[in-house]
Amino acid sequence: MSRICDVTGAQPGFGHSISHSHRRTKRRFNVNVQRKRYWVPSLARHVTLNVSARGIKVIDKRGIDAVVTEIQQRGRKL
């Protein structure tokens, strides 16, 4: 599963791990992405989305119907 949120589009960030001796190695800051299943009344079926914690809050605030229509307008098939 890719670490990209379907709602917000959040992707992993990249940076360095810095040791005590200040030696730098590459690392990745992953997004808290979870697979969630929602009932969408307008489609009359369940939809499975990869959403971040912030994406879940957006769905709670705006409603699943509004979020799904926005995702479909971006060209993603659900």
SULKA-V666158 format. One record per residue. N is the residue number from 1. SS is DSSP state (alpha for helix, beta for strand, coil for the rest). OMEGA is omega in degrees with one decimal (* if undefined). BURIAL is + if it has 24 or more other ideal C-beta (glycine too) atoms within 12 Angstrom, else -. Layout:
BEGIN
n=N ss=SS omega=OMEGA burial=BURIAL
n=N ss=SS omega=OMEGA burial=BURIAL
END
This chain:
BEGIN
n=1 ss=coil omega=178.5 burial=-
n=2 ss=coil omega=-177.4 burial=-
n=3 ss=coil omega=178.4 burial=-
n=4 ss=coil omega=-179.8 burial=-
n=5 ss=coil omega=179.1 burial=+
n=6 ss=coil omega=-175.7 burial=+
n=7 ss=coil omega=-174.4 burial=+
n=8 ss=coil omega=-177.9 burial=+
n=9 ss=coil omega=-179.2 burial=-
n=10 ss=coil omega=-180.0 burial=+
n=11 ss=coil omega=178.2 burial=-
n=12 ss=coil omega=173.3 burial=-
n=13 ss=beta omega=-179.0 burial=-
n=14 ss=beta omega=-179.8 burial=-
n=15 ss=beta omega=-177.8 burial=-
n=16 ss=beta omega=164.1 burial=-
n=17 ss=beta omega=-177.9 burial=-
n=18 ss=beta omega=-178.0 burial=-
n=19 ss=coil omega=179.4 burial=-
n=20 ss=coil omega=178.6 burial=-
n=21 ss=coil omega=177.9 burial=-
n=22 ss=coil omega=174.2 burial=-
n=23 ss=coil omega=-174.4 burial=-
n=24 ss=beta omega=173.5 burial=-
n=25 ss=beta omega=-177.5 burial=-
n=26 ss=beta omega=175.7 burial=-
n=27 ss=beta omega=-174.9 burial=-
n=28 ss=beta omega=176.2 burial=-
n=29 ss=beta omega=-176.0 burial=-
n=30 ss=coil omega=176.2 burial=-
n=31 ss=coil omega=179.5 burial=+
n=32 ss=coil omega=-176.4 burial=-
n=33 ss=beta omega=179.4 burial=+
n=34 ss=beta omega=177.5 burial=-
n=35 ss=beta omega=-177.3 burial=-
n=36 ss=beta omega=179.6 burial=+
n=37 ss=beta omega=-177.8 burial=-
n=38 ss=beta omega=171.4 burial=+
n=39 ss=beta omega=-179.7 burial=-
n=40 ss=beta omega=-177.2 burial=-
n=41 ss=coil omega=-177.9 burial=-
n=42 ss=coil omega=177.4 burial=-
n=43 ss=coil omega=-178.1 burial=-
n=44 ss=coil omega=176.6 burial=-
n=45 ss=beta omega=176.8 burial=-
n=46 ss=beta omega=176.8 burial=-
n=47 ss=beta omega=177.2 burial=+
n=48 ss=beta omega=-178.0 burial=-
n=49 ss=beta omega=168.7 burial=+
n=50 ss=beta omega=-174.9 burial=+
n=51 ss=beta omega=174.8 burial=+
n=52 ss=beta omega=178.7 burial=+
n=53 ss=alpha omega=177.2 burial=-
n=54 ss=alpha omega=177.9 burial=-
n=55 ss=alpha omega=176.6 burial=+
n=56 ss=alpha omega=178.3 burial=+
n=57 ss=alpha omega=177.6 burial=-
n=58 ss=alpha omega=178.7 burial=+
n=59 ss=alpha omega=178.1 burial=+
n=60 ss=alpha omega=-176.4 burial=-
n=61 ss=alpha omega=-173.3 burial=-
n=62 ss=alpha omega=-178.9 burial=-
n=63 ss=coil omega=-175.2 burial=-
n=64 ss=alpha omega=-179.6 burial=+
n=65 ss=alpha omega=-179.4 burial=-
n=66 ss=alpha omega=-178.9 burial=-
n=67 ss=alpha omega=-179.3 burial=+
n=68 ss=alpha omega=178.4 burial=+
n=69 ss=alpha omega=177.4 burial=-
n=70 ss=alpha omega=178.1 burial=-
n=71 ss=alpha omega=179.5 burial=+
n=72 ss=alpha omega=177.7 burial=-
n=73 ss=alpha omega=176.3 burial=-
n=74 ss=coil omega=176.1 burial=-
n=75 ss=coil omega=179.6 burial=-
n=76 ss=coil omega=179.0 burial=-
n=77 ss=coil omega=178.3 burial=-
n=78 ss=coil omega=* burial=+
END
